[in-house]
Amino acid sequence: MDSLFAAIGKLSLALAAAAKVVLGLIIVAVVADVCVRNLGLRPLAWAVSATEYGLLYAAFLPMPWLVHSKGHVFVEFLRKALPARARAVLEKLVYLACIGVCLYLGSVALTSLISAVSGGEYETRSFDMPKWLVFLPITLAFYLSALEWLRYLLGYDTLYTLDPLEMEGL
């Protein structure tokens, strides 16, 4: 199980790195589009659509890594007010709720992905893109995040080993 969670962690890190590349490409596309427009040339027709798709990927690709690295927002005040035994129960309930939400949303995205593949659907904007590519990062993000939450639930790590103030600005 350790090697499975290590592989998931590496995949999550790789997806987060891919999101950084996507964000860099978005910046280049926006700057190029603005420069071309300011020079009086024809605007880049694909830039707006590519930026929209890029933002989708940039939002979902790093999601599992944020769970892995404890880089998301969480509220600590209720947990700290509880006795140790109740804290442990609450922690497990939080993990279970997060797993449930991720699995549900992942299954919705997977259903949409499968439907798009089987129907041969395309997103038609300034360029055609297979619709399943819209649902792919969403599906990956939710299922990998569920596995990262499972790692916490099974006791391989805990979300609450650090002070939330230490992670500020991650």
Helices and strands as residue ranges (DSSP letters): H 2-38, H 47-60, H 63-68, H 77-81, H 84-119, E 122-124, E 128-130, H 132-153, G 164-167
